Amino acid sequence: MPMALHGAAGTGILGAKMFPNTGDPMSQEALSLTGKLLIAMPGMGDPRFAHTVVFLTSHSEEGTMGLVINKPATGVSLSDVLDQLSEEASPAKRQLGVHFGGPVETGRGFVLHSDEYRSAMQTLVIPGGFALTATLDVLEDIAEDRGPAHALFTLGYAGWGPGQLDGEIAQNGWLTADATHELVFDLPDAEKWEAALRSLGIDPLVLSASAGRA
């Protein structure tokens, strides 16, 4: 599967979907879910999103973009890419996992990371201490140990049209929760869904059993 991150400012994949025209920032602030987590309910009808946790990189009246953070991409590794960028890439960096970020543009790469790092080309800063970079220099910096302290690499993203996600939330397709660095970057993927539910005081076993009886 090809992995594409763009290398020139203005030509990267951080485009309209991640920098939407949100209008008056004060009127949007209270409604925005940017920087929050979506937690798929057990009855999620789309198997691509079953038991997923999605980090929302942008949410406005013009639409929503997010990255699935707990679904590893199969048969894909960053090791070859990092080896091409730097012969000095450490073994730990070569083992950086690749995630299925969502079903849209699955050949495009996105790096969700801690916000102390800024690309020289383009980085989107997200509330809560997060940031998103989709230009090639972030991988070069990771390979050379100049990158962000915490990072998660995805292929593809999840997108919703205007009002679409809000409707799915209203129909109990998703729960929302605050994002933490520990949950996004540190926990094993297999533990993130349950941990996100527990952050809301919800027992995953009880929720799953209730959904099974519905």
N, C-alpha and C positions, 0 to 999 in steps of 0.2 A: 504494500500500500504506500503510495507516495506521500511524503510529508513536506509541506510547503510553508515556509515562513518567508515573508518578503524582506528585502534588504535595503530598500530606499525609503526615506521619509516621504510620506504622502502616498505611497503605493502599497502599503501593508494592508493586512486584513482588518485592522482597526478602522472601520469605516462607519457608515451611517447607522448600522445596527447597534454599534457600541457607543456612538456619540449622537444620540437622537436629539432632535430639537424639543426640549422639554418645556419650552415656554417659560413662564414665571417660576424661578426656582423656589420661591417661598410657597407658592400655591401647590407645587408638586412634592415638596419635601415630606409632608405628612402622609402622602399616599404612596410614595415610592417604596418599593421592596428591594431596591438596589443594595447589594451587599448582604442580603438575607439568604436563608436556605429554604428550598422547597423540599418537602418530604412526601414521597409518593404514598398514598393510602394503599392498604392491602388489596383493595378492589380495583386498582388501576387497570384500565382496559387495554392499554397499549403495552405489549410485552417488552418493548424497548426501554420502558421506564419503570418496570416492576421493581419495587424495593430500591429505587434510586434516591439519591440526595443530589439536588441541583443547586449550585451556587449561582445567584442571579447577578450578572455583571451589569445589567441595564434594565430598568423597568420604568416606562413612562406611558403617556397617552398614545404614543406612536408605536408601541410594541415592547416586547421583552426579549432579552437574550440571556442565556444561562449556560453553565457547563456542568455536566454530570461529573461528580467527583469520587464516585465509589464503584465505578465499573471499568475494570482493566480492559484495554484493547488486546485482543488475542493475536498472537503471531507477530507483534510489532515491538521493537526495542529501539531505544535511543542510542545504544552503544555504538552502532555503526556511524550514526550522524556525528556524535561527539568525537569519535576517532578521526573522522575526516576534518573536523574543525581544529583539533589539537591532539598532538601525539602525547601530551602530558596529562590528559584527562585522567583523573584518579579512578580507581575501580568503583568507588562509591558513586561517583558521577555517572559512570557507564551504566550503573544499575538503576538509574532514575526511570521509574515506570512510565508507561504511556497509558492514558485513559481514553475511553470512549466518551467524548464530550457531548455528543448528541448526533442526531441523524442528518444535520445540515452541513454541507461542505466538509465531508469527512476526510478529505485529503489536506485540509488546512490545519496548521498547528497553532495552538494557543498556550501560553504559559501564564497560569494564575500564580501569583507570588506575593510575598510580604512586601509592604510598601516602602521599605527603606531603599529599594533598588529602583533606579530610573534608567530606562534605555536612552541612549543618545539620540535615538530616532523618534520613538513614540511609545508612551506608556499611559494607560488609562488608570488613574487613581480612583479607588473605590472605597466608600466609607467602611470603617471597622478595621483599618490597618492592612487592606488588601490592595493589589494592583494587577493589571492585566497587560501583558506585552505580547505582540505577535510579529515582531521583526526578528531577523536572524541573529542580531547581535546579542540577544539575551542568551541563546544557546552557546554562542562563542564565549560569553562571560561565564556561564556556568561551567563550561569545559576548562576554563582557565582559573577557576576558583575566585572569580570576581563577580559572580552573580548574586542573586537574592539569597538570604539565609534560608528561606523556605520556598519551595516551588512545586507545582503540580502541572504536568504537561498533558494536554488533551489533543485529540484529533476530532474535529467537528464541534458543533455546538447545537444547542436546542433553541428554537425560536418560536415566538408566538406573535400573532398579529394584534392590532389594537383591540384591547378589551378581552382578548381570547383567554389569557391566563386568569384574569379576574373572574371570568365565567367558570373556568374549571375549578378554581378555589371555592367559589360559591356553591358548586355542585359537589363539594367534599372530595374532589379528586386529589387535592394536595393540602398539606399543612405547611405553615411557615414558622421558621425559628431563626433566632440569632445565630450568626456564624462566628466561630472561634478558630484561632489558628490551630489549636490542638485537634479539633474535630476535622478540619479541612486538610491539614498537612501531616499530622502525626499519627492519627489512628489508622490501623489496618483497614483497607477498604471494606472487608467483611463485617466490620464493627460499626461503620459510620451510620447506617440507617437506624439501628437500634439506639445508638448513642444520641442521635438527633431527636428521636422520639422521647428518650428519657430526659433530655434537656427541657422538654415541655411538661415533665411529670407524667408521661404516658408510658404504661407498661406495654412493650411490643407484643407480648404473648396475649394479653387481654385484648388488645386492639385487633390482632389477627383472628382470634377466636370470635370476636363480635362480628367481624367482616364475613367470616365463614357461615355464620348463622343468618346473615341478612338475606 
